[in-house]
Amino acid sequence: MNRRPISVNKPDRFEKVRLNRYIASSGICSRRDADDLISRGVVEVNGVKTTELGTQVNPGDTVKVNGKTIKNERKVYILLNKPKDTLTTTDDPEGRRTVLDLVQNATTERIFPVGRLDRNTTGVLLLTNDGDLASKLTHPKYKVKKIYEVRTAQNVTEEMMNAMLNGIELEDGVMKMDSVVFIDPMSKKDLAVEIHSGKNRIVRRMFEQLGLEIVKLDRVYFAGLTKKTLARGKWRFMTPKEVGWLKMNK
């Protein structure tokens, strides 16, 4: 059963807050990106262009970014077990199903997926309007751990596994897996791989470079989150404890 959305560490609506925090709390970006918006002169407070990073916002102030009024939003954290044939995006011009279609009745807040899973990759996915947390979970320097279960059409050799661990040359550089193991010793087609890179389609591209066709790709772990108790295509609100742990450890 889905729980009500929670709010964690949101700014007090009756106290002054820093402008960058106010912008981040609207769900449009992280505080770091908010500082960039302020510096670029695209932020207005009560009709006045503001470029001072330390600006404080009072209750009742009107804040605009690129001419559009924004507001504080309660923070929402949703865990989804993404199914196949679903896009990890907020909308699709071709009208194909997106992850937001699966959670469309969950909240009125503007949430977005953290990172990407390609259309036919399944598994754990976080959706939120917490720009700060999203930025940390997708930034390379935090080396966020991800574990995938992979099924291939061909047998995987020990040489191929060593190549994944030692590094494979791709068009955007050499990429390595942190760990590669067989899930079942009797099968050479089912593996669990651990990686921290957030580059697009990184697991599929590494396997393709070795001539391996992926039949199934399922993310079972992301930054400490798993899809246990969630059937494919189902979602739930994260608990305050889970959110607190996620923030504390990142």
BALOBA-1460 file (C-alpha; in Angstrom, 3 decimals):
// residues 250
<rec num="1" residu="m" x="0.000" y="0.000" z="0.000"/>
<rec num="2" residu="n" x="1.373" y="3.406" z="-0.999"/>
<rec num="3" residu="r" x="1.991" y="5.863" z="1.817"/>
<rec num="4" residu="r" x="1.495" y="9.595" z="1.772"/>
<rec num="5" residu="p" x="4.419" y="11.682" z="0.496"/>
<rec num="6" residu="i" x="6.852" y="12.927" z="3.088"/>
<rec num="7" residu="s" x="8.716" y="16.165" z="3.521"/>
<rec num="8" residu="v" x="12.295" y="16.034" z="4.766"/>
<rec num="9" residu="n" x="14.355" y="19.080" z="5.722"/>
<rec num="10" residu="k" x="12.194" y="21.510" z="3.765"/>
<rec num="11" residu="p" x="12.650" y="25.237" z="4.397"/>
<rec num="12" residu="d" x="10.361" y="26.775" z="6.974"/>
<rec num="13" residu="r" x="7.807" y="28.807" z="5.033"/>
<rec num="14" residu="f" x="7.699" y="31.389" z="7.866"/>
<rec num="15" residu="e" x="11.422" y="32.129" z="8.063"/>
<rec num="16" residu="k" x="13.963" y="33.677" z="5.747"/>
<rec num="17" residu="v" x="15.913" y="31.251" z="3.580"/>
<rec num="18" residu="r" x="18.824" y="31.713" z="1.197"/>
<rec num="19" residu="l" x="17.756" y="32.313" z="-2.377"/>
<rec num="20" residu="n" x="19.633" y="29.312" z="-3.752"/>
<rec num="21" residu="r" x="17.906" y="27.038" z="-1.234"/>
<rec num="22" residu="y" x="14.522" y="28.499" z="-2.128"/>
<rec num="23" residu="i" x="15.152" y="27.829" z="-5.826"/>
<rec num="24" residu="a" x="16.358" y="24.283" z="-5.149"/>
<rec num="25" residu="s" x="13.301" y="23.668" z="-2.990"/>
<rec num="26" residu="s" x="11.090" y="24.468" z="-5.970"/>
<rec num="27" residu="g" x="12.390" y="21.293" z="-7.571"/>
<rec num="28" residu="i" x="13.873" y="22.849" z="-10.715"/>
<rec num="29" residu="c" x="17.557" y="22.312" z="-9.910"/>
<rec num="30" residu="s" x="20.195" y="21.813" z="-7.217"/>
<rec num="31" residu="r" x="21.580" y="24.593" z="-5.008"/>
<rec num="32" residu="r" x="24.789" y="24.610" z="-7.017"/>
<rec num="33" residu="d" x="22.844" y="25.101" z="-10.239"/>
<rec num="34" residu="a" x="20.715" y="27.722" z="-8.485"/>
<rec num="35" residu="d" x="23.890" y="29.700" z="-7.707"/>
<rec num="36" residu="d" x="24.704" y="29.606" z="-11.413"/>
<rec num="37" residu="l" x="21.232" y="30.895" z="-12.312"/>
<rec num="38" residu="i" x="21.605" y="33.743" z="-9.812"/>
<rec num="39" residu="s" x="25.054" y="34.668" z="-11.110"/>
<rec num="40" residu="r" x="23.747" y="34.710" z="-14.686"/>
<rec num="41" residu="g" x="21.136" y="37.286" z="-13.725"/>
<rec num="42" residu="v" x="18.046" y="35.264" z="-14.636"/>
<rec num="43" residu="v" x="16.563" y="35.359" z="-11.114"/>
<rec num="44" residu="e" x="14.236" y="38.082" z="-9.851"/>
<rec num="45" residu="v" x="12.990" y="38.686" z="-6.311"/>
<rec num="46" residu="n" x="9.902" y="40.904" z="-6.136"/>
<rec num="47" residu="g" x="10.550" y="42.145" z="-9.646"/>
<rec num="48" residu="v" x="14.214" y="43.036" z="-9.059"/>
<rec num="49" residu="k" x="17.001" y="41.142" z="-10.820"/>
<rec num="50" residu="t" x="19.235" y="39.552" z="-8.159"/>
<rec num="51" residu="t" x="22.822" y="38.398" z="-8.652"/>
<rec num="52" residu="e" x="23.961" y="38.344" z="-5.004"/>
<rec num="53" residu="l" x="24.430" y="34.704" z="-3.955"/>
<rec num="54" residu="g" x="23.746" y="35.417" z="-0.279"/>
<rec num="55" residu="t" x="20.348" y="36.983" z="-0.882"/>
<rec num="56" residu="q" x="17.690" y="36.040" z="1.671"/>
<rec num="57" residu="v" x="14.070" y="35.386" z="0.691"/>
<rec num="58" residu="n" x="11.252" y="36.430" z="3.022"/>
<rec num="59" residu="p" x="7.850" y="34.773" z="3.394"/>
<rec num="60" residu="g" x="5.550" y="36.153" z="0.701"/>
<rec num="61" residu="d" x="8.371" y="37.195" z="-1.653"/>
<rec num="62" residu="t" x="7.844" y="36.481" z="-5.351"/>
<rec num="63" residu="v" x="10.746" y="34.684" z="-6.998"/>
<rec num="64" residu="k" x="11.039" y="34.265" z="-10.753"/>
<rec num="65" residu="v" x="13.549" y="32.263" z="-12.787"/>
<rec num="66" residu="n" x="13.730" y="33.097" z="-16.476"/>
<rec num="67" residu="g" x="10.512" y="35.050" z="-16.069"/>
<rec num="68" residu="k" x="8.539" y="32.203" z="-14.484"/>
<rec num="69" residu="t" x="7.334" y="32.341" z="-10.880"/>
<rec num="70" residu="i" x="8.506" y="29.450" z="-8.705"/>
<rec num="71" residu="k" x="7.440" y="28.301" z="-5.267"/>
<rec num="72" residu="n" x="8.637" y="26.063" z="-2.483"/>
<rec num="73" residu="e" x="7.427" y="22.512" z="-2.877"/>
<rec num="74" residu="r" x="7.278" y="19.749" z="-0.315"/>
<rec num="75" residu="k" x="9.916" y="17.155" z="-1.022"/>
<rec num="76" residu="v" x="8.640" y="13.910" z="-2.510"/>
<rec num="77" residu="y" x="10.637" y="10.689" z="-2.834"/>
<rec num="78" residu="i" x="9.206" y="7.795" z="-4.833"/>
<rec num="79" residu="l" x="10.788" y="4.402" z="-5.432"/>
<rec num="80" residu="l" x="9.707" y="2.667" z="-8.651"/>
<rec num="81" residu="n" x="10.385" y="-0.795" z="-10.028"/>
<rec num="82" residu="k" x="10.617" y="0.253" z="-13.656"/>
<rec num="83" residu="p" x="9.163" y="-2.145" z="-16.249"/>
<rec num="84" residu="k" x="10.331" y="-2.648" z="-19.833"/>
<rec num="85" residu="d" x="9.093" y="-0.514" z="-22.721"/>
<rec num="86" residu="t" x="9.032" y="2.595" z="-20.524"/>
<rec num="87" residu="l" x="11.067" y="5.765" z="-21.054"/>
<rec num="88" residu="t" x="12.973" y="7.365" z="-18.188"/>
<rec num="89" residu="t" x="11.951" y="10.908" z="-19.038"/>
<rec num="90" residu="t" x="9.329" y="13.445" z="-18.030"/>
<rec num="91" residu="d" x="7.548" y="13.427" z="-21.397"/>
<rec num="92" residu="d" x="7.846" y="11.981" z="-24.884"/>
<rec num="93" residu="p" x="6.881" y="13.793" z="-28.129"/>
<rec num="94" residu="e" x="5.911" y="10.443" z="-29.672"/>
<rec num="95" residu="g" x="3.478" y="9.682" z="-26.877"/>
<rec num="96" residu="r" x="5.274" y="6.589" z="-25.630"/>
<rec num="97" residu="r" x="4.880" y="5.517" z="-21.992"/>
<rec num="98" residu="t" x="7.187" y="7.222" z="-19.499"/>
<rec num="99" residu="v" x="7.966" y="6.536" z="-15.845"/>
<rec num="100" residu="l" x="5.867" y="9.574" z="-14.904"/>
<rec num="101" residu="d" x="2.827" y="7.895" z="-16.464"/>
<rec num="102" residu="l" x="3.272" y="5.107" z="-13.912"/>
<rec num="103" residu="v" x="3.187" y="7.523" z="-10.940"/>
<rec num="104" residu="q" x="0.869" y="10.169" z="-12.365"/>
<rec num="105" residu="n" x="-1.555" y="10.022" z="-9.432"/>
<rec num="106" residu="a" x="1.112" y="9.910" z="-6.732"/>
<rec num="107" residu="t" x="1.583" y="13.649" z="-6.139"/>
<rec num="108" residu="t" x="0.837" y="17.100" z="-7.484"/>
<rec num="109" residu="e" x="4.493" y="18.119" z="-7.063"/>
<rec num="110" residu="r" x="6.768" y="18.237" z="-10.119"/>
<rec num="111" residu="i" x="8.958" y="15.158" z="-9.772"/>
<rec num="112" residu="f" x="11.584" y="13.804" z="-12.144"/>
<rec num="113" residu="p" x="13.642" y="10.599" z="-12.455"/>
<rec num="114" residu="v" x="17.144" y="10.582" z="-10.957"/>
<rec num="115" residu="g" x="19.490" y="9.346" z="-13.660"/>
<rec num="116" residu="r" x="18.384" y="7.220" z="-16.572"/>
<rec num="117" residu="l" x="17.500" y="3.634" z="-17.357"/>
<rec num="118" residu="d" x="17.064" y="2.960" z="-21.061"/>
<rec num="119" residu="r" x="13.702" y="1.937" z="-22.441"/>
<rec num="120" residu="n" x="14.082" y="-1.816" z="-21.969"/>
<rec num="121" residu="t" x="16.177" y="-1.815" z="-18.803"/>
<rec num="122" residu="t" x="14.142" y="-2.650" z="-15.719"/>
<rec num="123" residu="g" x="14.639" y="-2.123" z="-12.006"/>
<rec num="124" residu="v" x="15.013" y="0.334" z="-9.166"/>
<rec num="125" residu="l" x="14.533" y="4.009" z="-10.000"/>
<rec num="126" residu="l" x="14.172" y="7.062" z="-7.759"/>
<rec num="127" residu="l" x="11.825" y="9.915" z="-8.644"/>
<rec num="128" residu="t" x="11.899" y="13.139" z="-6.647"/>
<rec num="129" residu="n" x="11.792" y="16.928" z="-6.747"/>
<rec num="130" residu="d" x="14.861" y="17.203" z="-4.513"/>
<rec num="131" residu="g" x="17.380" y="18.807" z="-6.857"/>
<rec num="132" residu="d" x="20.241" y="18.745" z="-4.349"/>
<rec num="133" residu="l" x="19.937" y="15.019" z="-3.726"/>
<rec num="134" residu="a" x="19.492" y="14.249" z="-7.425"/>
<rec num="135" residu="s" x="22.637" y="16.203" z="-8.232"/>
<rec num="136" residu="k" x="24.685" y="14.266" z="-5.666"/>
<rec num="137" residu="l" x="23.365" y="10.875" z="-6.747"/>
<rec num="138" residu="t" x="24.295" y="11.527" z="-10.379"/>
<rec num="139" residu="h" x="27.616" y="13.351" z="-9.891"/>
<rec num="140" residu="p" x="30.667" y="11.210" z="-10.787"/>
<rec num="141" residu="k" x="32.683" y="12.254" z="-7.726"/>
<rec num="142" residu="y" x="30.240" y="10.518" z="-5.350"/>
<rec num="143" residu="k" x="30.764" y="7.151" z="-7.090"/>
<rec num="144" residu="v" x="27.236" y="5.957" z="-6.389"/>
<rec num="145" residu="k" x="27.055" y="2.162" z="-6.379"/>
<rec num="146" residu="k" x="24.790" y="0.379" z="-8.861"/>
<rec num="147" residu="i" x="24.266" y="-3.356" z="-9.281"/>
<rec num="148" residu="y" x="22.693" y="-4.938" z="-12.370"/>
<rec num="149" residu="e" x="21.665" y="-8.484" z="-13.113"/>
<rec num="150" residu="v" x="22.454" y="-9.300" z="-16.729"/>
<rec num="151" residu="r" x="21.408" y="-12.161" z="-18.987"/>
<rec num="152" residu="t" x="23.236" y="-12.603" z="-22.277"/>
<rec num="153" residu="a" x="22.468" y="-14.542" z="-25.442"/>
<rec num="154" residu="q" x="26.002" y="-15.960" z="-25.523"/>
<rec num="155" residu="n" x="28.166" y="-17.600" z="-22.901"/>
<rec num="156" residu="v" x="30.459" y="-15.171" z="-21.074"/>
<rec num="157" residu="t" x="34.068" y="-16.292" z="-20.839"/>
<rec num="158" residu="e" x="36.554" y="-15.640" z="-18.068"/>
<rec num="159" residu="e" x="38.564" y="-13.506" z="-20.516"/>
<rec num="160" residu="m" x="35.510" y="-11.318" z="-21.111"/>
<rec num="161" residu="m" x="34.956" y="-10.887" z="-17.380"/>
<rec num="162" residu="n" x="38.592" y="-9.894" z="-16.896"/>
<rec num="163" residu="a" x="38.243" y="-7.362" z="-19.704"/>
<rec num="164" residu="m" x="35.287" y="-5.775" z="-17.925"/>
<rec num="165" residu="l" x="37.321" y="-5.490" z="-14.735"/>
<rec num="166" residu="n" x="40.500" y="-4.236" z="-16.397"/>
<rec num="167" residu="g" x="38.827" y="-1.748" z="-18.712"/>
<rec num="168" residu="i" x="37.143" y="-1.629" z="-22.100"/>
<rec num="169" residu="e" x="37.829" y="1.129" z="-24.609"/>
<rec num="170" residu="l" x="34.636" y="2.911" z="-25.625"/>
<rec num="171" residu="e" x="34.086" y="6.047" z="-27.691"/>
<rec num="172" residu="d" x="34.015" y="8.171" z="-24.529"/>
<rec num="173" residu="g" x="36.957" y="6.567" z="-22.744"/>
<rec num="174" residu="v" x="38.025" y="3.412" z="-20.920"/>
<rec num="175" residu="m" x="35.310" y="2.008" z="-18.654"/>
<rec num="176" residu="k" x="35.646" y="-0.607" z="-15.893"/>
<rec num="177" residu="m" x="33.264" y="-2.696" z="-13.836"/>
<rec num="178" residu="d" x="33.855" y="-2.731" z="-10.078"/>
<rec num="179" residu="s" x="32.747" y="-6.364" z="-9.831"/>
<rec num="180" residu="v" x="31.565" y="-9.105" z="-12.201"/>
<rec num="181" residu="v" x="30.349" y="-12.509" z="-10.964"/>
<rec num="182" residu="f" x="28.181" y="-15.341" z="-12.222"/>
<rec num="183" residu="i" x="24.823" y="-15.487" z="-10.433"/>
<rec num="184" residu="d" x="24.546" y="-19.245" z="-10.982"/>
<rec num="185" residu="p" x="27.760" y="-21.291" z="-11.282"/>
<rec num="186" residu="m" x="25.903" y="-23.586" z="-13.700"/>
<rec num="187" residu="s" x="25.103" y="-20.745" z="-16.122"/>
<rec num="188" residu="k" x="27.580" y="-18.684" z="-18.136"/>
<rec num="189" residu="k" x="24.853" y="-16.300" z="-19.289"/>
<rec num="190" residu="d" x="23.628" y="-14.826" z="-15.997"/>
<rec num="191" residu="l" x="25.832" y="-12.286" z="-14.232"/>
<rec num="192" residu="a" x="25.718" y="-9.640" z="-11.532"/>
<rec num="193" residu="v" x="27.805" y="-6.547" z="-12.299"/>
<rec num="194" residu="e" x="28.642" y="-3.638" z="-10.024"/>
<rec num="195" residu="i" x="29.544" y="-0.252" z="-11.446"/>
<rec num="196" residu="h" x="29.573" y="3.371" z="-10.299"/>
<rec num="197" residu="s" x="29.762" y="5.157" z="-13.642"/>
<rec num="198" residu="g" x="26.596" y="7.023" z="-14.555"/>
<rec num="199" residu="k" x="27.332" y="7.303" z="-18.262"/>
<rec num="200" residu="n" x="24.522" y="6.592" z="-20.684"/>
<rec num="201" residu="r" x="23.908" y="2.892" z="-21.492"/>
<rec num="202" residu="i" x="27.281" y="2.040" z="-19.970"/>
<rec num="203" residu="v" x="26.521" y="-1.623" z="-19.166"/>
<rec num="204" residu="r" x="24.983" y="-2.342" z="-22.562"/>
<rec num="205" residu="r" x="27.827" y="-0.623" z="-24.401"/>
<rec num="206" residu="m" x="30.518" y="-2.560" z="-22.531"/>
<rec num="207" residu="f" x="28.835" y="-5.883" z="-23.255"/>
<rec num="208" residu="e" x="28.264" y="-4.953" z="-26.897"/>
<rec num="209" residu="q" x="31.944" y="-4.081" z="-27.258"/>
<rec num="210" residu="l" x="32.731" y="-7.667" z="-26.277"/>
<rec num="211" residu="g" x="30.244" y="-9.035" z="-28.808"/>
<rec num="212" residu="l" x="27.697" y="-9.985" z="-26.155"/>
<rec num="213" residu="e" x="23.991" y="-9.464" z="-26.769"/>
<rec num="214" residu="i" x="22.026" y="-8.534" z="-23.631"/>
<rec num="215" residu="v" x="18.699" y="-10.341" z="-23.370"/>
<rec num="216" residu="k" x="17.755" y="-8.923" z="-19.962"/>
<rec num="217" residu="l" x="19.119" y="-6.030" z="-17.900"/>
<rec num="218" residu="d" x="17.709" y="-5.355" z="-14.441"/>
<rec num="219" residu="r" x="19.029" y="-2.805" z="-11.927"/>
<rec num="220" residu="v" x="18.610" y="-4.378" z="-8.502"/>
<rec num="221" residu="y" x="20.528" y="-1.811" z="-6.411"/>
<rec num="222" residu="f" x="21.033" y="1.949" z="-6.629"/>
<rec num="223" residu="a" x="22.707" y="4.029" z="-3.894"/>
<rec num="224" residu="g" x="21.505" y="1.654" z="-1.184"/>
<rec num="225" residu="l" x="17.982" y="1.348" z="-2.629"/>
<rec num="226" residu="t" x="16.505" y="-1.968" z="-3.770"/>
<rec num="227" residu="k" x="13.184" y="-2.992" z="-5.292"/>
<rec num="228" residu="k" x="12.348" y="-5.589" z="-2.671"/>
<rec num="229" residu="t" x="8.576" y="-5.963" z="-2.090"/>
<rec num="230" residu="l" x="7.887" y="-3.934" z="-5.262"/>
<rec num="231" residu="a" x="6.366" y="-5.807" z="-8.185"/>
<rec num="232" residu="r" x="7.392" y="-4.723" z="-11.662"/>
<rec num="233" residu="g" x="5.720" y="-1.430" z="-12.566"/>
<rec num="234" residu="k" x="4.749" y="-0.659" z="-8.953"/>
<rec num="235" residu="w" x="5.954" y="2.197" z="-6.751"/>
<rec num="236" residu="r" x="5.898" y="3.426" z="-3.181"/>
<rec num="237" residu="f" x="6.837" y="6.528" z="-1.200"/>
<rec num="238" residu="m" x="10.138" y="6.245" z="0.608"/>
<rec num="239" residu="t" x="10.102" y="6.450" z="4.395"/>
<rec num="240" residu="p" x="11.714" y="9.367" z="6.297"/>
<rec num="241" residu="k" x="14.327" y="6.905" z="7.591"/>
<rec num="242" residu="e" x="15.251" y="5.837" z="4.059"/>
<rec num="243" residu="v" x="15.513" y="9.424" z="2.851"/>
<rec num="244" residu="g" x="17.585" y="10.430" z="5.855"/>
<rec num="245" residu="w" x="19.973" y="7.531" z="5.303"/>
<rec num="246" residu="l" x="20.268" y="8.351" z="1.608"/>
<rec num="247" residu="k" x="21.169" y="11.981" z="2.349"/>
<rec num="248" residu="m" x="23.510" y="11.140" z="5.200"/>
<rec num="249" residu="n" x="25.502" y="8.621" z="3.190"/>
<rec num="250" residu="k" x="25.889" y="10.691" z="0.060"/>
